[in-house]
């Protein structure tokens, strides 16, 4: 195993970063610097905590080992922040209590839970614990933030449903932070986010009101079809409607009920895939135009304009950041 760097977690390094606090005042500073600004409380006179992490692009994977304490994300701290993140906790040892959006989740070893740094939350550990935190921007997840908001502070058990697959995978991430380096580490971290998105989507489907009926099922099938054909520049409402044996008018009505349009959905999904590829070091030798064409954008100038409109910078600038 390569040696670890005992440095602030924000320092650039290709090794596991390790930060140790031997007092609560050190821990309070360290936690806010490593995640987002937090109010930290503890009744203990002595305190010890360790953070081990890998920072890969916009993703942070942090193993937290510490004595019991409480962290609070307050409205004033949120108001001073500019970036919006989700944090996924995997409880490794001990017990945690997560409170957000008028919900509470008691987390035991193997359990997962998501919370949003853009809204107030409290996370409390009464005794010594160890947990893995995966922090990533809202826009990295291929799900609307409002949808994920239905799952905040909801216990996702590690011994049921997709949790039986994803919880062990996350445990392995915690045990093997040292191998998350270079292009393969970057890809593996984003694979973890994709798995999480799959789990969230499954949970949302289970919670969805069954009265959505045929239109809800149809919308799901259409979205899956669109995702499978994003690279086809001929993908359009007429071809989608034909593939599902419905009229284009019916197709537009289905998306209207979901407060969206067909064209907007296709464009958004293509842009998300392009953005992911632009940040993938394995694809670093491919031109922006090649990546755009891979996802159905045949006009490079048009792609550059709509990418800038969506994300605030050109594809080339985004790639260099």
C-alpha positions in Angstrom: 0.0 0.0 0.0 1.4 3.4 -0.9 2.1 5.8 2.0 -0.5 8.4 3.0 -0.1 12.1 3.0 -0.9 13.7 6.3 -2.0 17.0 4.8 -5.2 19.1 4.5 -7.7 17.2 2.4 -7.9 20.0 -0.2 -4.2 19.7 -1.1 -3.6 18.2 -4.5 -2.0 14.7 -4.3 -2.3 11.4 -5.9 -2.2 9.6 -2.6 -4.6 9.0 0.1 -4.8 12.1 2.2 -5.0 11.8 5.9 -5.8 14.5 8.4 -5.7 13.9 12.2 -7.2 16.0 15.0 -6.2 15.5 18.6 -8.5 18.1 20.0 -12.1 19.1 19.3 -11.1 22.6 18.2 -8.8 21.0 15.5 -11.7 18.7 14.5 -14.2 21.5 14.1 -11.9 23.4 11.7 -10.9 20.2 9.9 -14.5 19.1 9.2 -15.6 22.4 7.8 -12.5 22.7 5.6 -13.0 19.1 4.3 -16.7 19.1 3.4 -18.8 22.3 3.6 -18.9 24.8 6.5 -20.6 23.1 9.5 -21.4 23.9 13.1 -19.8 21.1 15.1 -20.6 20.3 18.8 -19.3 17.8 21.3 -19.7 17.3 25.1 -16.5 15.3 25.3 -13.5 16.9 27.1 -11.0 14.8 25.0 -11.4 14.2 21.3 -9.7 12.3 18.5 -10.7 12.1 14.9 -9.2 11.0 11.5 -10.2 11.8 8.0 -8.8 9.7 5.1 -9.8 10.8 1.7 -9.4 10.8 -2.1 -10.4 13.8 -4.1 -11.2 12.9 -7.7 -12.3 15.8 -9.8 -15.5 17.1 -8.2 -16.0 13.9 -6.1 -14.7 13.5 -2.5 -14.6 10.1 -0.9 -13.8 10.5 2.8 -13.6 7.9 5.6 -14.4 9.5 8.9 -13.3 7.9 12.2 -14.0 9.8 15.4 -15.4 10.1 18.8 -19.1 10.9 19.1 -20.2 14.4 18.1 -22.8 16.4 16.2 -22.6 18.4 13.0 -25.2 21.0 12.0 -25.7 22.7 8.6 -27.4 26.0 9.4 -29.3 28.4 7.1 -26.7 31.1 7.6 -23.9 28.7 6.5 -26.0 27.6 3.5 -26.5 31.3 2.5 -22.7 31.8 2.4 -22.2 28.8 0.1 -22.2 28.9 -3.7 -21.9 25.2 -4.7 -24.7 22.6 -4.0 -23.7 19.1 -3.0 -25.3 15.8 -2.1 -23.5 13.7 0.6 -24.1 9.9 0.8 -23.2 8.3 4.1 -22.4 4.7 4.5 -22.3 3.7 8.2 -19.4 1.4 8.8 -19.3 1.1 12.6 -21.4 2.7 15.4 -24.7 4.4 15.0 -25.7 7.7 13.4 -28.8 9.8 13.4 -29.5 12.0 10.3 -32.2 14.6 10.4 -33.3 16.6 7.3 -36.6 17.8 5.7 -38.6 16.7 8.7 -37.4 13.2 8.5 -35.1 11.1 10.7 -32.9 8.1 9.7 -31.1 6.0 12.3 -28.1 4.5 10.6 -26.5 1.2 11.6 -23.5 -0.6 10.0 -24.2 -1.2 6.3 -27.0 1.4 6.1 -26.9 4.3 3.5 -28.5 7.7 3.5 -28.3 10.8 1.4 -28.6 14.4 2.4 -28.4 17.8 0.7 -25.9 20.5 1.8 -28.2 23.1 0.3 -30.8 22.6 3.1 -30.4 22.4 6.9 -29.5 19.1 8.4 -28.2 17.5 11.6 -26.0 14.5 11.8 -25.3 13.0 15.2 -23.1 10.2 16.5 -23.5 9.5 20.2 -20.4 7.2 20.5 -17.2 6.3 18.6 -18.0 5.6 14.9 -16.6 5.1 11.4 -18.5 6.2 8.3 -17.8 6.7 4.6 -18.9 9.9 3.0 -19.2 10.4 -0.8 -19.8 14.1 -1.6 -20.6 15.2 -5.1 -22.3 18.2 -6.8 -26.0 18.1 -7.6 -25.4 18.1 -11.3 -23.1 15.0 -11.3 -26.1 12.8 -10.5 -28.3 11.9 -13.5 -31.5 12.6 -11.5 -33.3 15.9 -10.7 -32.3 17.4 -7.4 -36.1 17.7 -6.5 -36.5 13.9 -7.0 -33.5 13.1 -4.8 -35.0 15.5 -2.2 -37.7 12.9 -1.6 -35.0 10.5 -0.3 -33.1 12.8 2.1 -32.8 11.4 5.6 -34.3 8.1 4.5 -32.6 4.9 5.7 -31.5 2.8 2.7 -30.7 -0.6 4.3 -27.6 -2.4 3.2 -29.3 -5.8 3.6 -32.3 -5.3 1.3 -33.0 -4.4 -2.3 -30.1 -2.8 -4.3 -28.5 -1.9 -1.0 -27.3 -5.5 -0.8 -25.2 -4.8 -3.9 -24.2 -1.2 -3.3 -23.4 -1.3 0.4 -20.6 -3.9 0.0 -19.2 -2.0 -3.0 -19.0 1.2 -0.9 -17.4 -0.8 1.9 -14.7 -1.9 -0.6 -14.2 1.8 -1.6 -13.5 2.6 2.1 -11.1 -0.2 2.4 -9.2 0.5 -0.8 -8.9 4.3 -1.0 -5.2 3.8 -2.0 -6.1 2.2 -5.4 -8.4 5.1 -6.5 -5.8 6.9 -8.5 -5.4 8.1 -12.1 -7.9 7.5 -14.8 -9.1 4.1 -13.4 -9.8 5.7 -10.0 -11.7 8.5 -11.6 -13.8 6.1 -13.6 -14.5 3.9 -10.6 -15.6 6.8 -8.5 -18.1 7.9 -11.1 -19.3 4.3 -11.4 -20.1 4.5 -7.7 -22.2 7.6 -8.4 -24.0 5.8 -11.3 -24.8 2.9 -8.9 -26.2 5.3 -6.4 -28.3 7.0 -9.0 -29.7 3.5 -9.9 -30.5 2.8 -6.3 -32.2 6.2 -5.9 -34.3 5.7 -9.0 -35.4 2.3 -7.8 -36.4 3.8 -4.4 -38.3 6.6 -6.2 -40.1 4.1 -8.4 -41.2 2.1 -5.3 -42.6 5.3 -3.7 -44.2 6.7 -6.8 -48.0 7.0 -6.7 -49.5 4.0 -8.6 -52.3 6.3 -10.0 -49.7 7.5 -12.5 -50.8 4.4 -14.3 -50.0 3.8 -18.0 -48.5 7.2 -18.6 -46.0 6.8 -15.8 -45.0 3.4 -17.1 -44.9 4.7 -20.7 -42.7 7.7 -19.7 -40.2 5.3 -18.0 -40.0 3.2 -21.2 -39.6 6.2 -23.4 -36.8 7.7 -21.2 -35.0 4.4 -21.3 -35.4 4.3 -25.1 -34.0 7.8 -25.4 -31.0 7.0 -23.3 -30.3 3.9 -25.4 -30.4 6.0 -28.6 -28.8 9.3 -27.6 -25.9 8.8 -30.1 -28.4 8.7 -33.0 -28.5 12.2 -34.6 -31.9 11.2 -36.1 -33.5 10.7 -32.7 -36.6 13.0 -32.6 -40.2 13.0 -31.4 -41.4 11.3 -34.6 -39.0 8.4 -34.3 -39.6 8.0 -30.6 -43.4 8.0 -31.1 -43.1 5.4 -33.9 -41.0 3.1 -31.8 -43.7 3.1 -29.1 -46.7 2.9 -31.5 -48.1 6.2 -30.3 -48.8 9.5 -32.0 -46.4 12.4 -31.6 -49.2 14.4 -30.0 -49.6 11.6 -27.3 -45.8 11.6 -26.8 -45.8 15.4 -26.2 -48.7 15.0 -23.7 -46.9 12.3 -21.8 -43.9 14.7 -21.3 -46.1 17.6 -20.6 -47.6 15.7 -17.6 -44.1 15.4 -16.3 -43.5 19.1 -16.7 -41.0 18.6 -19.5 -40.7 18.4 -23.3 -39.3 15.7 -25.5 -36.7 18.0 -27.0 -35.5 19.3 -23.7 -35.2 15.8 -22.2 -33.1 14.6 -25.2 -30.9 17.7 -25.1 -30.3 17.5 -21.3 -29.4 13.8 -21.4 -27.0 14.4 -24.3 -25.3 17.3 -22.5 -24.9 15.3 -19.3 -23.2 12.5 -21.1 -20.9 14.9 -23.0 -20.0 16.6 -19.8 -19.1 13.3 -18.1 -17.0 12.3 -21.1 -15.2 15.7 -21.2 -14.0 15.1 -17.6 -13.1 11.4 -18.1 -9.2 11.2 -18.4 -9.5 7.9 -20.3 -11.1 9.9 -23.1 -8.6 12.7 -22.9 -7.2 12.0 -26.4 -10.6 12.5 -28.0 -11.5 15.9 -29.4 -14.5 17.9 -28.2 -16.2 17.4 -31.6 -15.7 13.6 -31.4 -17.3 13.5 -27.9 -20.2 15.7 -29.1 -20.8 13.5 -32.1 -20.7 10.4 -29.9 -23.9 11.7 -28.2 -25.7 12.9 -31.3 -24.4 16.5 -31.7 -23.3 16.7 -35.3 -22.8 20.5 -35.4 -19.8 21.4 -33.2 -20.6 25.1 -33.1 -24.2 24.4 -32.1 -23.0 22.0 -29.4 -20.5 24.6 -28.0 -23.3 27.2 -27.8 -25.8 25.1 -25.9 -23.1 23.6 -23.6 -22.1 27.1 -22.6 -25.7 28.1 -22.1 -26.3 25.1 -19.9 -23.1 25.1 -17.9 -21.7 28.6 -18.1 -18.5 27.9 -20.0 -17.4 26.4 -23.3 -16.7 22.6 -23.6 -12.9 23.3 -24.0 -12.8 25.5 -20.9 -14.8 23.0 -18.9 -12.4 20.3 -19.9 -9.3 22.3 -18.7 -10.7 23.2 -15.3 
